[in-house]
């Protein structure tokens, strides 16, 4: 079940930021949401039952004063016998499959199928003695009856459980839809995952059936992570940097990890770096668990890309650790020729632009689209608005090879 934690401060002003961290048992605290203006967090421990401690720290960013409170709570196992339990979630196409514990050194996965008989399965998970096994089931069609069962591989043998049926619900009314001109006839064809600007992300099969949808407050989903978690960005034009958010969420839409541009700017200022307006286009997990995001950087410059004062919008690559600390940056204003304007003279605001904080209009100088990790540990940065060569004046990517410092 989802649990909502709310922080209340006595006699506090409105200028209070809150940080939420959690730990299981006596383990280390793990970041969920870094300091920001939201005083409530909805969260769940989907994998394992047990005793958890939620820590919330309230801080006044103007004075630095802070206070910390704790809430101890327990998630009870859904399974209380040897029977399987399949529970609905807040997403009508995602279900929680709960199974009894399995032997040490063994592994378990869930297999499930609908009326078409095509079997899907989750990844294998290692068994943990005395703890139930919990899996999210997704990739399901609306208003359809499915059958599911678990498979245990001990290394010496493989056995399956009894079959349990469950039924999905309908779809929310705010989803975009695709028109499939030539539907596929192959049941094993891949899934198409799309994230239109300002609308829910949606996964379809190649017949056009919706198989999953994302939360309604994400402006754009950037990348899926292995294991079914997703990265997304919240862009709110006209709102301050504390409302510009990058978030990791699970298949149900529940927050896994989150920070905001104002909190990142605190760290950038301490490092002597420029500030960012918002996050845009890219957020992804790198090898080793670090996180790469793109931030928008505004600079007002004189007689550059035009006469007089000109507001210019560039990019900053920001690498965070698992606790959302800034560990490395790369800024286009420090590395590219700011006198070389965008190829087509693009300006913001327009479709695909991040929210501006300095003025109402800026030259869309670089318009970064993506960060890609290379096999040797470097990063490739793709910039839509910069020319590729002096001879080819077109909308091509400028790809910069960036060395990511080893920490």
N, C-alpha and C positions, 0 to 999 in steps of 0.2 A: 504494500500500500504506500501511496505517497503521503508524506508528512510535511506540514508547513511549519517552519520555525520563524517566529517573529521576535525581533529585538525591540525592547522599549527602554528608553533612557529617561531618567528622572530630571525634569527641569532643563532639558536640552534644547538648544536652538535647532533650526532647520538645517544648519550646516554641519551635519554629522554623516560620516561615512562608516560603512559596516563591512566586515570581512567574516566569511564563514569557512571554517575548516572542520574536518571530521576525522575520527579515528575509531578503529574497531578494537575493543579490549584495551590493552595497554600498549598498542602499537603507536607508530608515529602519526602525527596529524597530517592529513592530506588536504591541500587546497581545493575548495569548490568554487567560491567566488571571492575575488580580491576586493580591496576597499573600493566602495562605491556608494551611491545614495540609497540603494534599495535595502530596506530593513527586514525583508521577509524572503525566505528561501523555501521552495518546495523540492523535496529530495526523497530518494528511496535507496535502500541497499538491496538491489535486485538479485545479487548473486548468493549471498550467504546470510543466514540468520545469525543472531548473536547480540551482544551488548555493544552499543555505540555511544560515543560522546561527541556531541556537536559543540564546537567552540565558536562564539561570536565575539568579535572585538569591535567596539564603537570608538571612533576617533574623530576629533575635530581637526580637519586639515589646516585650519588657520593657526591654531595654537599648538597642535601636536599632542594635546591631552587625549588620553585613551583609557578605556576600561574594558575588561574582558569578563564574559559570563559563560557558563557551561550548562548543558542539558544532557542528562544521562537517560537513555531510552533503550528499549529492547525490541528487535524484530523477531517475532516468533516464526517457526517454520510453518509453511502452508500445509505441508504433508505431516499428518500425525499417525499414519499407519503405513502399510506397504502399498497403498493405492496411489495412483497418479492423480494430481489435481491440475486442471487447466483453468487459469483465471483470466478474465478480460482485463485490459488496461485502459488508460485514458484515450488511447488510439484504437479505433474500432477494428483495425486490420492488424493489430499486434496483440499477442497473447503470451502469458507467462506459463510455461510448462514446468511443473515442480514434481520431482521424483524422489523416492527414498534414497538414503546414502548407498554408495557402492563401495566395493572393497578397495583398500589401498593398493597402489600400483596399477589399478585398472583405469579405464577411461570410458566415458559415456557420451553419446550424442542422441539427438531426437530425429526421427524420420516421420514425415507427414505427407499426406496426399489428399486431393480433392476428388470430385466426381470423375475427372478425366483420368485418374489412376497414376498420374505422373508423380513420382516420389521426390520430395525435396528433403534436405537434411541440414542440420546445424553443424558447425565444426565440433570435433571431439573436445571434451573438457576432462581434465584429470580429476579422478575421484578423490574426495577428501573424507576420510573416515569420520563418522558421527555428524556430518553436515549434509543436508539435503542438496540435491542438484537442481539448479534453476536455469532455464533457457528462455530467451525470447523467441517466439515463432513469428516470422514475418514473410512477406512475399505472398500474401493471401488475397483472394478476390472477395468483394463485398457480398454479404448475404448468402454465404456458401457454407455447406457442412463439410468439415474436414475430419480426418482420422489421424491420430498421432500415437506414437509409441516410442520408447527408448530402446537403445541398443547398447549393451555393455561388452566391451572388449577387455578381457583379462590378460591377454597375451597368449594364453593357452586355449581359450575358447571364446566364442561370441554367442550371446543369448539376447533375446528380445522380450519385452514386456507385453502385457495385454494391450489391446487397442482401445483408445478413448476418443470419443467423438466430441466435437465442439463446433459452434457456428459463429461466423463473423457477422458484424453489423453493417450498417449502411455508411455512406460517405458524407462528409460535411459538404455544405452547398457552395463553398468558396474555392473549389479546385478548378484550375484550368484544365482543358481537355484537348486531346489530339484527335485529328481525323486521319484514320489509317486508310490510305488509298488502296493498298494491296496487302490485306492481312496475311500473316504467316500461317502455314499449315504444320509447322514443326514445333512440337510442344517444348523442345529443349532449347529454343532460341533464347538469346540473352534478354536481360531487363534493361530498359531505357530509363535512366534517372535524370530528371531535368529540374532546374531551379530558375524559373523566370524572375526577373527583378520585381521585388515588392510583393511576391505571391508565394504561397506554400510550395515547397519542393514536392514533386510527385514522381513516383516510379510506376512505369507502365510495362506490360509485356508488349510484344509486337503485334498483338491483336487490338491494342488500345485499352485493355483492361487495367484499371488502377490496382496496384499491388501494395502500395505504401504511400503515405503522405506525411509531410513534416509539420512542425508547429507553425502557428499562424503569425508569430511575432518575429520571425527571422526574415530579414530583407533579401538575403541570398545565401544559399548553401554553397560552400566552396568545395569541400572534399569529404568523401567517406573515409573512415579509418577501418583497418581490419578489425573484425569483431562486431561490427554493426553500429559504431558510434560515428557521429557526423560533426563537421565544423561548419559554423554559420556566422554571419555578420549581421548586426542590427545597425542600420543607418537611419537616422532621424533628422532630416533637414530642419533647421531652425532651432534645434536643441543643443545644449552645451556638450562639451566633450565627455562629460560623465555619463551621458546617455548614448554614446557611440560605443557599441559593445562587440566583442568577439566571444563566441560561446561554442563549447563542445557539448553535444547533447546525445542521448541514447535514442533507440528506435521509438520510444513512446513520446519523446520530446522533452524528457526531464533533463535538467541541467547537470552536467558532469564537471565542467570547468568553465570559468568565465572571468573576464576582466574588461576594463573600459579604457578609453583613450586618455581620460584625465589621470587615472592611476598610472598608466604607462608614462604620461608626460611628467609626473613627479620624478620618476626614475631617470628619464631622459635629461631633465633639468639638472639633476645631481651629477650626471655624466658630462655635462657641457654640450649636450646635443640639442638640435632644433626640436620644436614641438610638433605634434601631429594634430590634424583636425578630426580624423576618424580613421577607421579601418575600411579597406575596400578590396574587393576582388579575390583576395587570397588569404587563407589560413589553413595550415596543414601541419601534421606531425612529421618530424624528421627522424632519421635513424638515431637511436639512442634516447629518444623521448623528448628532445627539444621541439619547440614549436616555432614555425616561421609565419609571420603575418606581414601584410603590406599596409603601411600607413600613408596618409595624404599629408604633404608638407606644403604650406603656403608661405611665400616670401614676396614682399613688395619691394621691387627693385627699380632703380632709376635708369631711363634710357636703355632698357634691355628688353628685347622683343617688342619695341615700340617706344615712342617718345614719352618723356615724363615718367611719372610713377605707374608701374604696371604690376598687377598682382599675378604671380606665376605659381601654378600648382604642380609640384613634383611628387616624388615618392621616397619613402624610406622603407627598407627591409629591416624588420625587427625580429630578432631571435630571442625567445623566452625559454626559461627552463620549466620543469614540471610545476614549480611553485609560482610561476608567472613573474619571475624576476628577469629583467632585461639583461642579456649576457653579450649581445653583439648587435651592431647596426651598420647599415650601409645607406648613404644618402645621395640621391641623384645630384643635389646642389653641390656636393663635394667632389663628384666624380665625372659628371657629364658637362658639356659645353652649354651653359644656360643661354648663350646668345643664339643658339640654333633652335628656332621656334618649332612648334609642331608642324608637321608636313602640310596638313590641310587647314592650319589656323584654327584648330578646334578650341572652343571655350567651354567653361562650366559656369552655371549649371546646365546640364543636358543629360540625356539618358546615359546611365552608367557612371555618372560623376558622383563622388562622395560629397557629403555635406561640407559646405564652406564655413569657416569661422571668422575670417578676416574681413571679407567684403562680399558683395552680392554677385561678383563676376570675377573670373580668373582665367588666364590662358591655360588651357589643358595641355601642359608642356609634354609630359611623358606618358601618362595614363597607363601605368603598369597593369598587366592582366594576370600574370602568373609567376610563381616561383617553382622551379623544378629542381629536385635534388639529383645530382649525377652519381654514378657508381663510385667515383673516387672521393666523394664527400664534399664536392663543391656545389654551388648553387647557380642555376641559370635564371636570369631575370628577363621577362618579356615585356617590352614597352611598345604599346600600340602606336603612339603618336610621333615617334621619332623615325627619321629616314634611315634606311638600311645602307645605301651608298649614295654618293652625290649624283650618280647617273640615274638611279632608280627612284624617282619622286613618287612614291606610292605608299599605301597603308601597310607597310611590312614591319615585322618585329625587329627591334634592336635587341639582340641577345648578348648580355654581358656575363662573362664568366667571373664569378665571385668566389674568392677563397673564404670558406667559413672557418674561423679560428677554432682550433681544437682546445676544448676546455677540459 
